[in-house]
Amino acid sequence: MIAKPEDICLEIESSLIQSGLYSKGPRGEGDVPTWRISPEPYYLSSEEIKFFNGLGSHLLKFYTVLNRFYADSAKGKLPSWFAQYLDAGKPEDLVRYSRMKRFRGDLPGIIRPDIMVTESGFSVTELDSVPGGFGLTARLMDLYADSGESVVGSDGGIPDAFYQMAELVAGEKSCVVAIIVSDEASDYRGEMSNLAHHLNGRNFPVYALRPQEVIFKEEGLFFIKDGSEVKIDVLYRFFELFDLKNIPKAELMMYSQKKGRVKITPPYKPYLEEKLAFGLFKHPALTSLWEKELGRETFTALSHLIPDTWLLDSREVPEYAVIPGLNIRGKPVQDWRELITLTQKEREMVIKPSGFSPLSWGSRGVVVGHDVSGEVWKQTVEDSLAQFPDQPSILQTFHKGRRVQTRYWDRNTESIVEMEARVRLTPYYFVIDGAARLAGILATLCPHDKKKIHGMSEAVLMPCAVEKS
């Protein structure tokens, strides 16, 4: 017997609540659920699934080359401004730590791009190497698979991929993994605890801990389990580098890693967490270098996927120079303040903090030009320029999302409601045996009139699945 759509939604809601991953809020007028639940996943065609399976290798190459270019720039083998831009606003001690030879080849173990679905295809608006959501996505994948859907992801899904990635970081099997979730990232503690609990149930030693629970000793990092001390082999860092001063025992964790007594991923490399890296990829002076190191196939793919991006550098542009690739009314721009004069229709652009800022994640600090007044746009441009280089911001072309239809369970009317939406897809790639393995994809669908697509109470969240024939 085929289950009714409303029954599927209620079953998913109940399971998520039991897992501590969902809140439906008080009944009645003030009802504000965590998000909206759909009776079906977001379907992808075979061609789209092929695209996502291949995208991971391109993104891993991008991180690999970015890491190498930064090191070469710091050593004077490439233009010094490459590393200088990526280091802007960072504490000197963190910059020195990130450049240590013993960490030179370290790359993020998880790669998650933000991908907008547009009328002309996909647009990769940014990369996240400290992503949230993979614990939630893993649970959603299980729930929709239980209802008979063929969810997209590798065998074993996200939990297996996470542990295999950690084993490779550790360089040994059956390693003890601690997911360190800071108080500042407490919104994600439930999903990380749920992921750890799931892996524990399969005899994989993975634990979600607060920084305060970590015990430092000269021989390594430990935590207490059932009254005994357990040594940590791999520490998964689920906290942002800009927040290090607020993370208890952060320096002791870094010290233990420096001494080789624990492995930490993602690495303490703030330059790998900068959105302005897309601006460096798009810089014409570096085009031939990127193409040579990435290879023609990856370079061509990323050139089509990455929107035009610029770093808002407030230093004066010489009279004989222009800002490459940026034109207003058919003329090249020489001064960033020319952006202030744009009409609402002309400013289909986004300004956002590049990184190393509490405003650089979760759509905080993002200003969509054609969605704000001229005064707000003017203030955003001026503030962004004034904050350089202490807090760099980027300018990026806006790619409008394609409208799609979705359904969700409305608790107020107790019925299935249709909604016209725009979509952001966030695939999760885990670096295993030198390859980026696709383990799952989360779809976030927001009402079509929303310019920022992110997790919100009006959004519908679901995993991606193979399109039914």
C-alpha positions as CSV (number, residue, x, y, z in Angstrom):
1,M,0.0,0.0,0.0
2,I,1.4,3.4,-1.0
3,A,1.7,5.8,1.9
4,K,-0.2,9.1,1.7
5,P,2.1,12.2,1.3
6,E,0.9,13.7,4.6
7,D,1.7,10.4,6.4
8,I,5.2,10.4,4.9
9,C,5.8,14.0,6.2
10,L,4.5,13.2,9.6
11,E,6.6,10.1,9.9
12,I,9.8,12.0,8.8
13,E,8.9,14.8,11.3
14,S,8.5,12.4,14.1
15,S,11.8,10.6,13.4
16,L,13.7,13.9,13.2
17,I,12.2,15.1,16.5
18,Q,13.2,11.8,18.2
19,S,16.7,12.3,16.8
20,G,16.9,15.8,18.2
21,L,17.2,17.3,14.7
22,Y,13.9,19.1,14.4
23,S,11.5,21.4,16.3
24,K,8.0,22.0,15.2
25,G,7.4,24.9,17.6
26,P,4.2,25.6,19.6
27,R,0.9,24.7,18.0
28,G,-1.2,27.6,16.7
29,E,-0.6,31.1,15.5
30,G,3.1,31.2,16.7
31,D,3.9,27.9,15.1
32,V,7.5,28.2,13.6
33,P,9.0,24.9,12.6
34,T,12.7,24.4,12.0
35,W,12.0,24.1,8.3
36,R,9.3,22.6,6.1
37,I,9.2,18.9,5.3
38,S,8.4,17.5,1.8
39,P,6.8,14.1,1.0
40,E,9.4,13.5,-1.7
41,P,13.1,14.3,-2.2
42,Y,14.6,16.6,-4.8
43,Y,15.0,14.6,-8.0
44,L,18.0,14.7,-10.2
45,S,18.3,13.5,-13.8
46,S,21.0,10.9,-14.7
47,E,22.9,13.7,-16.4
48,E,22.8,15.9,-13.3
49,I,24.0,13.0,-11.1
50,K,26.8,12.4,-13.5
51,F,27.7,16.1,-13.2
52,F,27.8,15.9,-9.4
53,N,29.8,12.7,-9.4
54,G,32.5,14.4,-11.5
55,L,32.4,17.8,-9.8
56,G,34.3,16.6,-6.7
57,S,37.5,15.9,-8.5
58,H,37.5,19.4,-10.0
59,L,37.0,21.0,-6.6
60,L,39.7,18.9,-5.0
61,K,42.1,20.0,-7.7
62,F,41.1,23.6,-7.0
63,Y,42.0,23.3,-3.3
64,T,45.2,21.5,-4.2
65,V,46.4,24.2,-6.6
66,L,45.2,27.0,-4.3
67,N,47.2,25.4,-1.5
68,R,50.3,25.2,-3.7
69,F,49.9,28.7,-5.2
70,Y,49.7,30.2,-1.7
71,A,52.9,28.4,-0.6
72,D,54.7,29.5,-3.7
73,S,53.5,33.1,-3.3
74,A,54.7,33.1,0.3
75,K,58.1,31.9,-0.9
76,G,58.3,34.4,-3.7
77,K,57.9,32.0,-6.5
78,L,54.6,33.6,-7.5
79,P,53.4,37.2,-7.1
80,S,53.5,38.2,-3.4
81,W,50.0,39.8,-3.6
82,F,48.4,36.3,-4.0
83,A,49.3,35.3,-0.5
84,Q,48.9,38.8,0.8
85,Y,45.3,39.0,-0.2
86,L,44.6,35.6,1.4
87,D,46.4,36.6,4.6
88,A,44.6,40.0,4.9
89,G,43.1,40.4,8.4
90,K,44.6,37.2,9.8
91,P,46.6,37.2,13.1
92,E,50.3,36.8,12.4
93,D,50.6,33.8,14.7
94,L,47.9,31.9,12.8
95,V,49.5,32.7,9.5
96,R,52.8,31.3,10.7
97,Y,51.2,28.2,12.0
98,S,49.4,27.6,8.7
99,R,52.7,27.7,6.8
100,M,54.5,25.0,8.8
101,K,56.1,22.5,6.6
102,R,54.5,19.5,8.4
103,F,51.1,20.7,7.4
104,R,52.1,21.8,3.8
105,G,50.1,19.2,2.0
106,D,47.1,19.1,4.3
107,L,43.7,19.8,2.7
108,P,40.1,19.8,4.0
109,G,38.6,16.3,4.4
110,I,35.2,17.5,3.5
111,I,34.4,19.8,0.5
112,R,30.9,21.4,0.2
113,P,30.1,23.8,-2.6
114,D,27.0,26.0,-2.5
115,I,25.4,25.5,-5.9
116,M,22.5,27.6,-7.3
117,V,20.2,26.0,-9.9
118,T,19.7,28.6,-12.6
119,E,18.0,28.6,-15.9
120,S,21.3,28.1,-17.7
121,G,22.7,25.4,-15.4
122,F,24.6,25.4,-12.2
123,S,26.5,28.2,-10.5
124,V,29.0,27.5,-7.7
125,T,28.8,30.6,-5.5
126,E,31.2,29.5,-2.8
127,L,33.1,26.6,-1.2
128,D,32.9,25.6,2.5
129,S,35.6,23.4,4.1
130,V,34.0,23.6,7.6
131,P,30.4,22.8,6.5
132,G,27.5,22.1,8.7
133,G,24.5,20.0,7.6
134,F,26.2,16.7,6.7
135,G,24.9,15.1,9.9
136,L,21.4,16.3,9.1
137,T,21.7,15.2,5.4
138,A,22.8,11.7,6.5
139,R,19.6,11.4,8.6
140,L,17.4,12.7,5.9
141,M,18.9,10.3,3.4
142,D,18.1,7.4,5.7
143,L,14.5,8.6,6.2
144,Y,13.7,9.1,2.5
145,A,15.5,5.8,1.6
146,D,13.2,4.1,4.1
147,S,10.2,5.5,2.1
148,G,11.5,3.8,-1.0
149,E,13.5,6.6,-2.7
150,S,16.9,6.0,-4.4
151,V,18.9,8.7,-2.6
152,V,22.1,10.0,-4.2
153,G,25.3,9.1,-2.4
154,S,28.0,6.5,-2.1
155,D,27.4,3.1,-0.5
156,G,27.2,3.6,3.3
157,G,26.4,7.3,2.7
158,I,27.8,10.1,4.8
159,P,28.5,8.2,8.0
160,D,30.8,5.7,6.3
161,A,32.5,8.3,4.2
162,F,33.1,10.5,7.2
163,Y,34.8,7.7,9.1
164,Q,36.9,6.5,6.1
165,M,38.1,10.1,5.6
166,A,39.1,10.3,9.3
167,E,41.0,6.9,9.1
168,L,43.0,8.3,6.2
169,V,43.8,11.5,8.1
170,A,44.9,9.3,11.1
171,G,46.9,7.0,8.9
172,E,45.4,4.0,10.7
173,K,42.3,1.9,11.0
174,S,39.9,2.0,13.9
175,C,41.0,5.4,15.0
176,V,39.2,7.4,17.7
177,V,37.6,10.5,16.3
178,A,36.4,13.5,18.3
179,I,34.1,16.0,16.6
180,I,34.8,19.2,18.5
181,V,31.7,21.5,18.4
182,S,32.2,24.9,19.9
183,D,29.5,26.7,21.9
184,E,29.4,29.3,19.1
185,A,28.4,26.4,16.7
186,S,25.9,24.9,19.2
187,D,23.1,24.9,16.6
188,Y,24.9,22.0,14.9
189,R,25.7,20.0,18.1
190,G,22.5,17.9,17.6
191,E,23.3,16.7,14.1
192,M,27.0,16.0,15.1
193,S,25.9,14.1,18.2
194,N,23.4,12.1,16.1
195,L,26.1,11.3,13.5
196,A,28.5,10.1,16.2
197,H,25.7,8.1,17.9
198,H,24.9,6.4,14.6
199,L,28.6,5.5,14.1
200,N,29.0,4.4,17.7
201,G,26.1,2.0,17.1
202,R,28.2,0.3,14.4
203,N,31.3,0.1,16.6
204,F,33.0,3.1,15.1
205,P,34.6,5.2,17.9
206,V,33.3,8.6,17.0
207,Y,32.3,11.2,19.7
208,A,30.8,14.7,19.6
209,L,32.5,16.8,22.3
210,R,32.6,20.4,23.5
211,P,36.1,21.9,23.6
212,Q,35.9,22.0,27.4
213,E,35.7,18.2,27.5
214,V,39.1,17.8,25.9
215,I,41.9,16.9,28.3
216,F,45.4,17.9,27.4
217,K,48.5,15.9,28.3
218,E,52.0,16.0,26.9
219,E,51.4,12.6,25.2
220,G,48.2,13.8,23.4
221,L,44.5,14.8,23.8
222,F,42.0,12.7,25.8
223,F,38.4,12.7,27.0
224,I,36.5,10.8,29.6
225,K,34.3,7.9,28.6
226,D,32.7,5.6,31.2
227,G,35.1,6.9,33.8
228,S,38.3,6.2,31.7
229,E,40.5,8.4,29.6
230,V,40.3,7.8,25.9
231,K,43.1,9.1,23.6
232,I,41.9,11.1,20.5
233,D,43.6,10.1,17.2
234,V,41.7,12.5,14.9
235,L,40.1,15.8,15.9
236,Y,37.4,17.0,13.5
237,R,37.4,20.8,13.9
238,F,33.9,22.1,13.8
239,F,34.6,25.7,14.8
240,E,35.7,28.7,12.8
241,L,39.3,30.0,12.8
242,F,38.1,33.6,13.3
243,D,36.7,32.4,16.6
244,L,39.9,30.8,18.0
245,K,40.2,33.2,20.9
246,N,36.8,32.1,22.2
247,I,37.5,28.4,21.9
248,P,38.6,26.8,25.2
249,K,41.9,24.9,24.9
250,A,42.3,25.9,21.2
251,E,46.1,26.6,21.7
252,L,46.5,23.2,23.4
253,M,44.9,21.5,20.5
254,M,47.2,23.3,18.1
255,Y,50.2,22.5,20.2
256,S,49.3,18.8,20.2
257,Q,48.9,18.8,16.5
258,K,52.3,20.6,16.0
259,K,54.0,17.9,18.1
260,G,52.4,15.1,16.0
261,R,50.2,13.8,18.9
262,V,46.9,14.3,17.2
263,K,45.7,14.8,13.6
264,I,43.3,17.7,13.0
265,T,41.0,18.2,10.0
266,P,40.2,20.6,8.4
267,P,43.6,22.1,8.7
268,Y,44.4,25.4,10.4
269,K,44.7,27.2,7.0
270,P,42.5,30.3,6.9
271,Y,43.5,30.9,3.3
272,L,41.6,27.8,2.3
273,E,38.5,29.3,3.8
274,E,38.5,32.6,1.9
275,K,35.7,33.4,-0.6
276,L,38.2,35.8,-2.3
277,A,39.9,32.7,-3.7
278,F,37.3,32.8,-6.5
279,G,38.4,36.3,-7.2
280,L,42.0,35.1,-7.6
281,F,40.8,32.3,-9.9
282,K,39.1,34.9,-12.1
283,H,42.0,37.3,-12.1
284,P,43.3,37.6,-15.7
285,A,47.0,37.9,-14.6
286,L,46.7,34.3,-13.2
287,T,44.6,32.7,-15.9
288,S,47.4,30.8,-17.6
289,L,48.8,29.6,-14.3
290,W,45.5,28.2,-13.2
291,E,44.9,26.6,-16.6
292,K,48.3,24.9,-16.6
293,E,48.1,23.6,-13.0
294,L,44.4,22.5,-13.0
295,G,44.5,21.1,-16.5
296,R,42.2,22.2,-19.4
297,E,39.2,20.1,-18.4
298,T,39.0,21.2,-14.8
299,F,39.9,24.8,-15.7
300,T,37.2,25.0,-18.3
301,A,34.6,23.4,-16.0
302,L,35.3,25.8,-13.1
303,S,35.5,28.8,-15.4
304,H,31.8,28.1,-16.4
305,L,30.7,27.3,-12.8
306,I,32.3,30.1,-10.8
307,P,30.7,33.5,-11.1
308,D,32.8,36.6,-11.8
309,T,34.2,37.6,-8.4
310,W,36.3,40.6,-7.3
311,L,38.0,41.6,-4.1
312,L,36.9,45.0,-2.9
313,D,40.4,46.5,-2.5
314,S,40.1,50.2,-1.4
315,R,43.5,51.2,-2.6
316,E,43.6,53.7,-5.5
317,V,43.7,52.3,-9.0
318,P,46.3,54.1,-11.2
319,E,45.0,56.4,-13.8
320,Y,46.1,54.1,-16.6
321,A,44.6,50.9,-15.1
322,V,41.1,49.5,-14.7
323,I,39.5,46.8,-12.5
324,P,39.7,43.8,-14.8
325,G,36.4,42.4,-16.1
326,L,34.2,44.9,-14.3
327,N,32.2,47.2,-16.6
328,I,29.4,49.7,-15.9
329,R,27.2,50.8,-18.8
330,G,29.8,49.4,-21.3
331,K,32.8,51.2,-19.7
332,P,35.5,49.6,-17.6
333,V,35.5,50.6,-13.9
334,Q,38.5,52.5,-12.3
335,D,37.0,53.3,-8.9
336,W,34.9,50.9,-6.8
337,R,32.8,53.9,-5.7
338,E,31.3,53.9,-9.2
339,L,29.2,51.0,-8.0
340,I,27.3,53.4,-5.8
341,T,25.7,55.0,-8.8
342,L,24.1,51.8,-10.1
343,T,20.4,51.6,-10.5
344,Q,18.5,48.8,-8.8
345,K,18.3,46.9,-12.1
346,E,22.0,47.4,-12.8
347,R,23.2,46.1,-9.4
348,E,22.4,42.5,-9.8
349,M,25.4,41.8,-7.6
350,V,26.2,40.4,-4.2
351,I,28.6,41.8,-1.6
352,K,29.7,39.5,1.2
353,P,32.5,39.2,3.8
354,S,35.3,37.0,2.3
355,G,35.9,35.0,5.4
356,F,37.5,35.1,8.9
357,S,34.4,36.9,10.2
358,P,31.3,36.0,12.2
359,L,29.4,37.5,9.3
360,S,30.9,35.2,6.7
361,W,28.7,32.1,7.2
362,G,25.0,31.2,7.2
363,S,24.2,34.1,4.8
364,R,25.1,36.6,7.5
365,G,26.6,39.8,6.0
366,V,25.3,39.0,2.5
367,V,23.8,42.0,0.7
368,V,22.0,41.4,-2.6
369,G,22.3,44.6,-4.5
370,H,18.9,44.6,-6.3
371,D,17.1,43.5,-3.1
372,V,18.0,46.6,-1.0
373,S,17.5,50.4,-1.3
374,G,20.1,52.6,-2.9
375,E,21.1,54.0,0.5
376,V,21.7,50.5,1.9
377,W,23.7,49.6,-1.2
378,K,25.8,52.8,-0.9
379,Q,26.5,52.1,2.7
380,T,27.5,48.5,2.0
381,V,30.0,49.5,-0.7
382,E,31.5,52.2,1.5
383,D,31.7,50.0,4.6
384,S,33.3,47.2,2.6
385,L,35.9,49.4,1.2
386,A,36.6,51.1,4.6
387,Q,37.1,47.7,6.3
388,F,39.8,46.6,3.8
389,P,42.3,45.0,4.5
390,D,41.3,44.1,8.1
391,Q,38.1,42.5,6.8
392,P,38.1,41.9,3.1
393,S,34.8,41.6,1.2
394,I,34.0,40.4,-2.3
395,L,31.7,41.5,-5.1
396,Q,30.1,38.7,-7.1
397,T,27.7,38.6,-10.0
398,F,24.2,37.4,-9.0
399,H,22.8,34.4,-10.7
400,K,19.1,34.1,-10.4
401,G,17.7,30.8,-9.5
402,R,15.4,28.8,-11.7
403,R,11.8,28.5,-10.4
404,V,10.7,25.0,-9.5
405,Q,7.6,23.5,-7.9
406,T,7.8,21.7,-4.5
407,R,5.4,20.4,-1.9
408,Y,5.5,20.5,1.9
409,W,3.4,19.6,4.9
410,D,1.7,22.7,6.4
411,R,0.9,22.1,10.1
412,N,-1.5,25.0,10.3
413,T,-3.8,23.7,7.6
414,E,-2.9,20.1,8.1
415,S,-2.5,19.6,4.4
416,I,0.1,19.3,1.6
417,V,0.8,22.7,0.1
418,E,2.5,23.5,-3.2
419,M,5.2,26.2,-3.4
420,E,7.1,27.9,-6.2
421,A,10.7,27.9,-5.1
422,R,14.3,28.5,-6.0
423,V,16.9,25.8,-5.2
424,R,20.4,25.6,-3.6
425,L,22.1,22.3,-3.8
426,T,24.9,21.4,-1.3
427,P,26.8,18.2,-2.2
428,Y,29.1,16.7,0.4
429,Y,32.4,15.3,-0.9
430,F,34.7,13.3,1.4
431,V,38.4,13.1,0.5
432,I,39.2,9.4,0.5
433,D,42.2,7.7,-1.2
434,G,43.1,11.0,-3.0
435,A,39.6,11.3,-4.5
436,A,36.6,13.4,-3.6
437,R,33.8,11.0,-3.1
438,L,30.2,12.2,-3.3
439,A,28.3,10.9,-0.2
440,G,25.1,12.9,-0.4
441,I,23.4,16.1,-1.6
442,L,21.1,18.4,0.4
443,A,18.5,20.5,-1.4
444,T,17.3,23.7,0.1
445,L,14.2,25.2,-1.6
446,C,13.1,28.7,-0.5
447,P,10.1,30.7,-1.7
448,H,10.8,32.2,-5.1
449,D,10.7,35.8,-3.8
450,K,13.6,35.2,-1.4
451,K,16.9,36.4,-2.8
452,K,19.1,34.5,-0.3
453,I,18.7,30.8,-0.4
454,H,19.5,29.2,2.9
455,G,18.1,27.2,5.8
456,M,15.1,29.2,7.2
457,S,11.7,28.3,8.6
458,E,10.1,28.9,5.2
459,A,12.5,26.6,3.4
460,V,11.9,23.0,2.4
461,L,14.9,20.8,3.1
462,M,15.3,17.4,1.5
463,P,18.0,15.0,0.2
464,C,18.5,14.5,-3.5
465,A,17.4,11.3,-5.2
466,V,17.5,9.6,-8.6
467,E,14.7,10.8,-10.8
468,K,11.9,8.2,-11.2
469,S,11.5,6.9,-14.8
